[in-house]
């Protein structure tokens, strides 16, 4: 994303949305937390806005949204930027304009030279409109003042329309913890879905008739000098951002990548919580890890059928056009996929999911892991994170090597254990390798680890395919030949997989570990135990 130009005053919007059924939105205005702490009855507004971009959506591609909004006789032009590694924060710049017609010149100082040149070559156009009725109130809490906006209305683009029914929580003063605290209390009052997906994002997807974007995990850029406490905070924020970004696409279901990224986000979160087990209290970590595992388990069936339908079945059907039964098997797979997506959506709509996500955000914002830490733990949190990183990376790397000893002769079950250890090392490396620098050694190690994990995953994919084919009872539904073709195809593919897997293992074991080259470790004794990494 292009950064705003130097010297331009910057404003930050700190906001969380709670999506609510339209017939329940008014009920939340009477929630006890609102009734007891709102300053007054609030104000009602009718907000109309037009969102603009170039025909090639240059602004959106660079992470900007650009709109003009009318409220009564006032017209306000607003430029916003996407968040970096914080789920609630966005850049926001406003200017008064005389009408709904945009003044792009006012936005030029905010963008990079490259984007500015593109905007000068390509005129902007209206992309979609919003028509929102808002009831706005200020709520004072001990941790801060939050502006609560009850929004209902719709977005329109051409002949397409999308309803809006949500509660916006925007921090006016105090700590961002106030937003999470208020969100938790509102979740107690009724069913909500936490969201950071903006009206802008929804409107652009509506205009293009495309599913929500499914961004991959944000890259961490941890400074080697930061403390362990700060590193935990940055890692967890990254996990929460990825989780919140993946939720809309997973629920939508049109892009299988959405469900995949949501499961990746939950695995990353569980790995991050595991990292902390040697330093902080286990009770809260175990509770959140259990909730993440519950939610991931509710999504696994949908993801398995996505892979089977989009990859396995498609590949084999194209390669074996003379084999009968693929259409029948595809229809059965679609039915099972739809059933498991219904199950996943029920879990995502469950209040348990909302409590988990909002509670996680509150815990991260307040750095709740510090509350139950012994004095020696607090001292460790204040130490440079680099030493902790080297020790954890060394321990998990050694675990992979130990499980993979005499790799060529290991049975499938033992290779599966290597795969799980390698997957854990992959997430740990994603979190902690940035502390060790971004040189060629780190990139090479990450690439070889990723290749090993991919090759090991083929065995797991085969076992999953066998289970799915048994689930639909392919032989009894007229698709037995297609099922046999898939089994034969995968068995034949394993011959080449074995060669690639042994090569990947050899390259991985021969890779120089990047965490041992920048500086000598301080002597810290670390052992592996059931509870995690212990000093």
N, C-alpha and C positions, 0 to 999 in steps of 0.2 A: 504494500500500500504506500502511495506517495505521502510524504509527511508535509504538514503545513509549513509554509516558508518561515524562515527565522525572523524574529522581530514582531510577528503577528500576535496580538493578545490572545490567550487561549482560555477557553471556558470548559468546564467539565460537567457533564450530566451524569448523575449517579441514579440509576433507575432499574426497577424490576417490575415486570408485568405479571399479573395473575389472571389467567384466562378463566372465564366463568360462563356457565350456561346463561343465555339471555333472559330466561324466565326467572333466574335467581339473582341477577345483578343487583336489583334494588334492595334485596334482603340484606346485603352486606353493608348498606348504608346504616343499618340499625344494629350492626355487630357491637357487642359490649365494648370492645377496645376503641371503636370509633365514637360511640355515644359518650363514653367517659372522658375522652381526651381531645375531641375536636374542639377547636376554638369557638366555632359558631355553626350555623346552618350551611355555610359555604356559599359558593356562587355557581350559577348555571350559565353555560356558554354554548353557542352553536358555532362550531369550527368547520370551516370549509377550506380545503387545501388542494393545490395542484403540485404534483411532483414532476420534476423535469430531468432530462438527461439528453445526451446526443443520440442519434439513431443507432450508433454502435454501443451505447450504454457505457461510454467512457468513464463517467463519474463513478458509476456503481462498480465497475471493474477495479477502480483504484480505491474503493472503500469509502466513497462519499455518497451522501444523499443530499438532494437540493430541492427545496420546496418553497412555495409562498402560501401563507395561511391567512385567511380572513377571519377576524373575530369582531363582530359588530362593524364599525367603520375603520378599524385598524387593519393594516396589512403588514405582515412580518415575513421577511425572507430568512430562511434558516439553512445553514450548512452543518451537517453532522458527519463524523468519522466513526468507523467501526472501532471496537475495543481492541486492544493489543493482547494483553494477557490477563485482563480483569473482566469478569463477566458483567459487571454492572456499570462500568465507566465508559463514556464516549465523549469525544470532543464535540462542542456545540458552539456555533457562532451565529448571532442574530443581527439583523439590521432592518430598520423601518423602510418600507417602499410605498409609493403612492397608490398602487393597484395590484391586481393579481399578476400583472405582467412582471416577469423576473428581470433583475438587473445583474447580469452575469459579471459585470465589471467589479461589483462589490465583492464577489467571491474570488476573484483572481489572486489577491494577495495571500489567500489561504492555501493555494496549491503549489505543487512543484513547477519548475520551469518547463519540464517536458509535458506535463498535463496542461499547463497554461497554453502551450503552443497548439496542442490538440484541440482545446476548446475554442481557440481563435480560428481554427480551420473548419470546425464542424459545428454548426449552430445547434442549440438545444431545442427540444420539443417537449410538449406535454406528454407524459406517459400514462398517468392515471390520476384519479381524483379521490379525495376522502371527504366524507360528510359525517361529522361526529357531533353528537350531543353529549356534553360533558357536565358532570356535577363535581365540582372541585372543592375540597376541604383541606384545612391544615390540621394536622394531628401532632400534639406535643407529647413526646415520650421522654423518660429520663435520659435516654441515650441520644436523642436528637429530635428535630422537627421534620416531619414527612408530609409532603403534599400528596393527597390521595385524590385521584381523578377516576370517577366512574364513567367509563366511555361506552357508548353504544351508537351504532350507525353502520356504515358500509363503505367499502372501497369499490370503485368502478373503473373499468377500462373497456371501452367499446361496449359490447353487449354482455360482457361478463361482470359479475358482481360477487363480493365476498362480505359476509356480515362481520361486524366487530362487536365484541362484548368482553370487556376486560377492565381490570382495576390497575391503574398505573400508580406505582409508589416511587416518588422522586424525592431524594434527600434535599432539604432546604438548608439545614444547619445541623451540626453535630456529627456523630459517627455513623458510617454506613451500617453499623450493626442495627441501627434503628429500623432500617428497611426490612432486614431479615426478621427482627423481633416482631414487627407489625405483621409481616407475611405469615409467620407461625400462628399468631393469634387469629388472623382471618381464616387460615386453614382449619382451625378448630371450629369456626363458625359454620363452614360449609365447604363444598367441594371446589377446589381450585387447581389450576395447573400452572406452576411457575414457568416463566418464559422470558427470554431476552430477545426474541424475534420481533423486530420493529414493524410498524405499519409500512414503512418503506420497503422492507424486504418482502412482505406479503403482497404489496401492491405490484412490485416488479415481477414477481412470480405469477401473479394473476394476469398481468399484461402479456407475458410470454407464454402463459399456459404451461408452466413447468413446475415440477415438484420443488420443495424447499431444498436449498443447497445443503450438501453434506461435507463440510470441511473436515480435513484430516487433523490430527492432533497439532496444536500450535507448538512451534519449536521453542524450546527453552533457551534463553541466553543468560545463564547464571554467571555472575562475576565470581572468579575464584576467591575473592577476598571476603565474600559474604559469610555471615554466621550460619550455623546449622539451623537456627530458628527461622531465619529469613529464607533459607533454602526450602525448608518444609512449607513455608507459606507460599512461595512462588510455585512449587511443584503442585500443591493442592489447588491453588487457583487455576492453574493450567488444566488440571483434571476436571474441575467444576465447569470451566468454560467449555471444554470439549463435550462434556455431558449435556449441558444446556443447548449447545449448538446442534447436537445430534438428535435431540428429542423430537423436533417437528418433522424431520425427514423420516425418522423411524415410524412415527405414528401415521404419516401420510402413506407410506408403503409403495409408492410408484417407483422409487429408485431403491433397489436392494442395498445400495451402499449405505443408506440411512440406518438400517437395522445393524449392519456390520459395524459402522462407526459407533453406534450406541453401545454395542457389546464391547468394542475396543475401549471405549471411554470407561466403562465399568471395570474392565480388567486393569486398566492403568490406575484407576482409583484404588483398587484392592492392593495393587503392588505398592503404591505410594504409602498406603496405611501400614503395610507390612514393614516398609523401611523404618517406620517410626517406633516399632514395637520395642526396640532395645532402649529407648529413651523415655517414652511417655507412658502414662497409665494405659493398661490393656483393656479396661472395661469399655470405654467409649469407642476405642478403635475396633474392638471385636463386634460391638453393636452395629457400627456403620458398615463394617466389612460384611456382616451377615445380611444387612439390608441390600447392599450392592449385589451380593451373591443371589439373593432371592429374586431381585429384578432381572439379573442376567439370565437366571434359569427360566424365567417366564418368557424370555425372548429367544431362547436357543432353538426351539422348534421352527420358528419363522425363519431364522437365519439358515438352518440346515436345508429347508425346502427352497429357499432362495438360491443357494449354491447348486442344489441338484437341478432345479428348473432352468436356471440361467446359464449354468456352466456345463455340468456333467451331461445332462440330457441333450442339450443343444449341440455340444461337441460330438457326441457319439452318433446322434441322428444324422448330422451332416456327413460324418465319415462312413456311415452304413445306410445309404439311401434305399437299398433293396430290402432291408429288414422291415417286416411289418410290426405294428403295435406301438410305434412311438407316439402317434397322435393320441391313442387311448391312454398310454402311460402319462403323457403330458397333461391330459384332462384330469386324471387322477391326482397328479402332482399339484395342479392348480387348486383343486378342492382342498387338499391337505394344507397347502400353503395358506389359503384363505382362512381355514379353520384356526391355524396357529397364529395368524396375524390378528384374528379376533381375540385370541387369548392374550396376545401381547398388548393389544389396545386396552383390554380390561385391566391389565396390570398397570399400564401407564396412567389410566384414569382413576385408579384406586387411590384413596386418600393416603394410604401407606406410602405410595410413591411420592406424593407431594410433601408429606412430612419428612421423608428421607432427604429429598433434594433441598428443601428449604432449611432443614436442620443442619445439613452439611454446610450450606452456605453460611449460616449463622456461626457455626463452630469455627470455620476457617477465618471469617472476618474478625472474630473475637480472639483468635489464636487460643481456642479452648484447650489445646493440648498442654498449655502451661499451667492450668489450674490444679492438676493433681500430680505435678512432677515433684519428686524429692529434690532437696537442695543440690545434690550432685548432678541430677538431671538438668536443673536450670543452668548449672555451670557448663555442662556439656553443650546445651543449646547455644550458649554464648561463644563457643569455640568456633574457629574457622571450619566451614563445611568440607573443605578439601580433604582433610584427614579422614573424616567419616566416609566420604565418597570412596577414597582409595581402599579403605578396609572392606566396605560392602562389596565393591566391584571385585576385589581380589577373592573374597569368600565365595561369591556366587560363580565366578569364573572357575574356581577350583572345584566347585560342586559339579559343574557341567563336565569338566575333564574327568573327574572321578567316575561319574555315571557312564561316561563314554569310553572307559578303558576297554581295550580290545574291541573296538567299535565294530569292526568288520564281521566278527562272529556273534554279535549280540542278537538275541531273538527280538521279535517285533515288540513284545511287552517291555523289554528293557530299553529299546529305542524310544518307546513312548515316554518313559521316564526321563530320557535325555531331552526329548522335545519339550517337556514341561519345564525342566531346569533351564533350557536355552531360552524359552519364552520369558521366564522370569528375569533372566539376565538381560534380555532385550529391553524390557521395560525399565529395569534398573539403569541400564546404560543410557537410555533416552533421557532419564532424569538427571543422572549424575555426571555423565561424560562431559557436558558443557563446562563443568568445573575444572576439567583437566585440559581445556583448550579445544580449539577447533581445527587443528592441523591435519595433515595428510594421514598421520597414524590413527587418529580417532575416526576419521571418515573410512579408512580402510577396514578397521576393526568392525565398525558398525555394518559396513556392507557385507563382510564375510559372515557375521553373525546373522544378519537378515537372510542371507542365502541359505545358511544351514537350517534356520527355522522353517523356511519355505519348503525345502526338500524333505525335512522330517514330517511336515504337515501332510504329505501325500498319503502316508500310511493311515493317518487319522481320517482323511477324506474317504479312503476306501472302506474303512470300518463303518463310517457314517452312511455311505451309500448302501451298503449291505443291509443295514438296519432299516433304512427308508423303503427299500424295495420289499422287505418283509412286511412293513407296515401297510402297504397298499395291496399286498397279496397279489403281486403281478401275474403269477402263473394262473390264477383263477379268474382273471379279468380280461383275458385275451391279449395281454401285453407281455406274455412270458418270453417270446423271442426277443423283444426289445430289451427286457431285463437281462437276458442271457448275453446279449450283445454288449451291454454296459459292463457286465462282470468280466467278459472276455477282454474287452478293450482295456479296462483298468489293469487286469492281470498282465497283459502284454506290455502295457506302459511301464510296469514296475521293473522290467528288465533295464530300460534306459534310466529309470529313476535311481536304481541301485548304483549305477556308475556315477551319476551326478551327485548322489548323496555322499559317496565315499570321497569324491573330489572336494565337496563342500566341507566335509569334516576335516580333511587333511589341510585345507587352506585355513580353516578356522583355528585349528590347533597350532598352526605355524605362524599365526598373526601375532605381531608384537603388541603387547597390551599398552595402551596409551596412558594409563594412569600412573605408570611407574617411571615416566621419562622426564617429567617437568621438574620435580623436586623430590628429595628424599622424604619418606614418610617419617612422621614423628612416632616414636615407639608407643604403640597402643595395642594391647593384647585383645584379640577378638576371637571368639569361638562361636561355632554354629550350635544352636540348641533348638528344641521344639518351639520355644516361645519367640524365636527370631534370632537376630544377631546380638550377642551380649558381650559387654566389656568385662 
